[in-house]
Amino acid sequence: MTDFKVRIGVNPLSWMNDDLPSLGGETPLSVALTEGRQIGYEGFELGNKFPREPAALKALLAQYDLALVSGWYSGRLAERSADEEIEAVGPHLELLAKNGADVMVYGEVAQTIQGSPVPLYQRPRFFTEAQWDAYAERLDRFARYTLSQGVRVAYHHHMGAYVETPADVDNLMKRTSDAVGLLLDTGHITFAGGDPLATLEAHAPRICHVHCKDVRPEVVKLARNRDWSFLEAVINGAFTVPGDGAVDFPAVIAALKRHGYRGWLVVEAEQDPAVAPSFEYAQLGYRTLRKLVDAANAPAGEKELA
């Protein structure tokens, strides 16, 4: 039996939201780190409250015996050159590399509406093959550079951005080399009308990072029917943690194991902590994944008894 060698991490969104400071903005970072470690998480992704100096970040995480999982990078390759992006990413890339993170969450924020009061259908799009090709070429060059520095791009398909739907993911993957890794976000791909398992099966060799986000279908339906913005959908509870929504995480974990995924499983769910208490939901997400990972690694006889 091949072990399913993954680590379970968390994004601080369960405690505080970078895009909406009104959601948990008053919560000290120390609370998130203390509770996250208490729950059992091995590492954290970055958020706005983390130090941005490599040594300071290393010292902070060491206090809680936590690893740096990765960190979101706001890229603008849809509107600037690869050289400009390579220059801009320098400090962030150094921060990740010096703290042992080998993947960088790349989010395309050029013309994005994910933080604006704009209906999701008004998101930016590439309309021609030439636009797709030009973007992919810049992204590929950028990714080759970060990989040369020991950090692989994990491209985050995201609601409200250029790459949102399964078709968008397909278009990007077929135009780029393996230097461009894919971040599979189970919640975003479901919200976008896709099936996480289908995207996983289509692009398994490229998946280098996984955000485990659940969805509440009834809220997603309202978001579509009422032309909500991304932030309106978040505030109204479109997302939640694994074990509290409609995503088939047992099937997702089984498929990741079958394809030999090695890396982090990150619980990430934008929610209002006043409605979804941070500790309670972060613990539910962890326990859901922990049980599935442990079952995936159990001998066949034990699985039957579980």
C-alpha positions in Angstrom: 0.0 0.0 0.0 1.3 3.5 -0.9 1.0 6.0 1.9 -1.0 9.1 1.2 1.6 11.6 2.3 -0.2 14.9 2.9 -0.2 17.5 5.5 -3.2 19.4 6.8 -3.0 23.2 7.0 -5.3 26.1 7.3 -5.9 29.5 5.9 -6.5 32.3 8.5 -9.7 33.2 6.7 -11.5 31.1 9.3 -10.6 33.8 11.8 -10.1 37.0 9.7 -10.9 38.0 6.1 -8.3 40.1 4.2 -10.9 41.3 1.7 -13.5 42.1 4.3 -11.8 43.4 7.5 -15.2 43.6 9.1 -15.2 39.8 9.2 -12.9 39.0 12.1 -10.7 42.0 11.6 -10.5 42.6 15.4 -9.2 39.0 16.0 -5.5 39.0 16.9 -3.3 36.8 14.8 -2.1 35.1 18.0 -5.6 33.7 18.6 -5.7 32.1 15.1 -2.3 30.6 15.6 -3.0 29.3 19.1 -6.3 27.8 18.1 -5.1 26.4 14.8 -2.3 24.5 16.6 -4.6 23.4 19.3 -6.9 21.9 16.8 -4.1 20.0 15.1 -3.1 21.9 12.0 0.5 21.6 11.0 0.8 24.9 9.2 -0.8 28.2 8.1 -1.1 30.0 4.9 -0.3 33.7 5.0 -2.7 36.5 5.7 -2.4 40.3 6.0 -1.5 40.2 9.7 1.6 38.0 9.3 5.0 39.6 9.3 6.6 40.1 5.9 10.2 39.9 6.9 11.5 36.3 6.5 13.3 36.0 9.9 10.4 37.6 11.8 7.9 35.2 10.1 10.1 32.2 10.9 10.4 33.2 14.5 6.6 33.7 14.9 5.7 30.4 13.4 8.3 28.6 15.5 6.6 29.9 18.6 3.6 27.8 17.7 5.4 24.9 16.1 3.8 25.7 12.8 5.0 25.5 9.2 4.5 28.0 6.5 2.2 26.4 4.0 2.2 29.0 1.3 1.0 32.5 0.7 -1.3 34.3 -1.8 0.4 36.5 -4.4 -1.7 39.1 -6.2 -0.4 38.8 -9.8 -1.2 41.1 -12.7 0.1 39.2 -15.7 -3.1 40.0 -17.5 -2.0 43.6 -17.8 1.8 43.6 -17.4 4.9 41.8 -18.7 6.6 38.8 -17.2 9.6 40.9 -16.5 7.5 43.4 -14.5 5.9 40.5 -12.6 9.2 38.9 -11.8 10.5 42.1 -10.4 7.3 42.6 -8.3 7.3 39.1 -6.8 10.8 39.4 -5.4 10.0 40.1 -1.7 7.1 37.6 -1.6 9.1 34.9 -3.3 12.0 35.4 -0.8 9.5 35.2 2.1 8.2 31.9 1.0 11.5 30.3 0.0 13.3 31.3 3.3 10.4 29.8 5.3 10.3 26.5 3.5 7.2 26.9 1.3 7.7 25.3 -2.1 4.5 26.5 -3.7 3.1 30.0 -4.2 -0.6 30.7 -4.5 -0.9 32.8 -7.6 -4.2 34.8 -7.9 -4.8 36.9 -10.9 -6.1 40.2 -9.7 -5.9 42.4 -12.8 -9.4 43.7 -13.4 -10.8 41.2 -10.9 -14.1 41.9 -9.2 -13.7 39.5 -6.3 -13.3 42.5 -3.9 -15.8 44.8 -5.5 -19.6 45.3 -5.2 -20.0 44.1 -8.8 -22.1 41.1 -9.9 -20.1 38.0 -10.7 -21.2 37.8 -14.3 -19.3 41.0 -15.0 -15.9 39.3 -14.3 -13.1 39.9 -16.8 -12.6 37.3 -19.6 -10.2 36.4 -22.3 -12.3 36.5 -25.5 -9.8 35.4 -28.2 -7.3 32.6 -28.6 -4.6 35.3 -29.0 -5.5 36.8 -25.6 -5.3 33.3 -24.0 -2.0 32.6 -25.7 -0.4 35.9 -24.7 -1.4 35.5 -21.1 -0.3 31.9 -20.9 3.1 32.8 -22.4 3.7 35.4 -19.7 2.5 33.2 -16.9 4.7 30.3 -18.1 7.8 32.5 -18.2 7.0 33.9 -14.7 6.4 30.4 -13.4 9.7 29.1 -14.8 11.4 31.9 -12.9 9.8 31.1 -9.6 10.5 27.4 -10.0 14.2 28.2 -10.6 14.1 29.8 -7.1 12.6 26.7 -5.6 8.9 27.8 -5.5 6.3 26.5 -7.9 3.3 28.5 -9.0 0.0 27.1 -7.8 -2.5 28.9 -10.0 -5.7 29.7 -8.2 -8.8 29.6 -10.3 -11.1 32.1 -8.5 -14.6 33.5 -8.7 -14.6 36.9 -10.2 -11.3 36.5 -12.1 -10.2 35.7 -15.6 -9.8 32.0 -14.8 -13.0 30.9 -13.0 -14.7 28.0 -14.8 -13.6 24.5 -15.6 -13.3 25.6 -19.2 -11.0 28.4 -18.2 -8.8 26.0 -16.2 -8.7 23.7 -19.3 -7.7 26.6 -21.5 -4.9 27.7 -19.2 -3.5 24.2 -18.5 -3.3 23.2 -22.2 -1.4 26.4 -23.0 1.2 26.3 -20.2 4.0 23.9 -19.3 4.3 21.9 -16.1 6.1 24.8 -14.5 2.6 26.2 -13.9 1.0 24.1 -11.2 -2.7 24.1 -10.5 -4.3 24.9 -7.2 -7.5 22.9 -7.0 -10.0 24.8 -4.9 -13.0 22.5 -4.4 -15.3 25.4 -3.4 -14.5 27.8 -6.2 -14.8 25.2 -8.9 -18.1 24.0 -7.6 -19.4 27.6 -7.3 -18.3 28.1 -10.9 -20.6 25.3 -12.0 -18.0 22.6 -12.1 -17.3 19.3 -10.4 -14.1 19.1 -8.3 -13.6 15.5 -9.2 -13.8 16.2 -13.0 -11.2 19.0 -12.7 -9.0 16.8 -10.5 -9.1 13.9 -13.0 -8.5 16.1 -15.9 -5.4 17.9 -14.4 -4.1 15.6 -11.6 -0.5 15.7 -12.7 -0.5 19.5 -12.5 -2.2 19.8 -9.1 0.4 21.0 -6.6 -1.8 22.5 -3.9 -5.4 21.9 -2.7 -7.8 24.3 -1.0 -10.5 22.2 0.7 -13.5 24.5 0.7 -17.1 23.3 1.0 -20.2 25.0 -0.5 -23.8 25.6 0.4 -25.7 25.0 -2.9 -28.7 26.9 -1.8 -26.7 30.1 -1.2 -24.8 29.6 -4.5 -28.1 29.4 -6.3 -29.3 32.6 -4.7 -26.0 34.3 -5.6 -26.5 33.4 -9.3 -30.2 34.2 -9.3 -29.8 37.6 -7.6 -26.6 38.7 -9.3 -24.7 39.0 -6.1 -21.1 40.1 -6.0 -18.5 37.6 -4.7 -18.4 39.4 -1.3 -22.2 39.3 -1.0 -22.0 35.5 -1.6 -19.3 35.2 1.1 -21.3 37.3 3.6 -24.4 35.2 3.0 -22.5 31.9 3.6 -21.8 30.4 0.1 -18.7 28.8 1.5 -18.0 26.7 4.5 -15.5 24.1 5.8 -15.3 20.4 4.7 -18.0 18.4 6.4 -20.6 21.2 6.3 -21.6 21.4 2.7 -22.2 19.5 -0.6 -18.7 18.7 -1.8 -17.9 15.0 -1.9 -14.7 15.1 0.1 -14.4 11.3 0.5 -14.3 11.0 -3.3 -11.9 14.0 -3.6 -9.4 12.5 -1.1 -9.6 9.1 -2.6 -8.9 10.5 -6.1 -6.0 12.6 -4.8 -4.5 9.5 -3.2 -5.0 7.4 -6.4 -3.2 10.0 -8.4 -0.3 10.2 -5.9 -0.8 13.7 -4.7 1.9 14.9 -2.3 1.4 18.2 -0.6 -0.9 20.2 1.6 -4.6 20.0 2.1 -5.6 23.4 3.2 -8.9 24.2 5.0 -10.0 27.5 3.6 -13.5 29.0 3.9 -14.5 32.6 3.8 -17.1 33.0 6.4 -18.4 35.5 9.0 -17.0 34.3 12.3 -19.9 35.9 14.1 -22.2 33.4 12.3 -19.7 30.5 11.9 -17.5 30.6 15.1 -13.9 30.3 14.1 -12.7 27.5 16.4 -15.8 25.4 15.9 -15.6 25.5 12.1 -11.9 25.2 11.8 -12.0 22.2 14.1 -14.8 20.6 12.0 -12.8 21.1 8.8 -9.7 19.6 10.4 -11.5 16.6 11.8 -13.3 15.9 8.5 -10.0 15.8 6.6 -8.1 14.0 9.3 -10.6 11.2 9.4 -10.5 10.9 5.6 -6.7 10.9 5.4 -6.3 8.4 8.2 -8.8 6.1 6.5 -7.0 6.4 3.2 -3.8 5.3 5.0 -5.4 2.5 7.0 -4.9 -1.2 6.1 -7.7 -2.6 4.1 -9.2 -4.6 7.0 -9.3 -1.5 9.2 -11.0 0.5 6.5 -13.8 -2.1 6.4 -14.3 -1.7 10.1 -14.2 2.1 10.1 
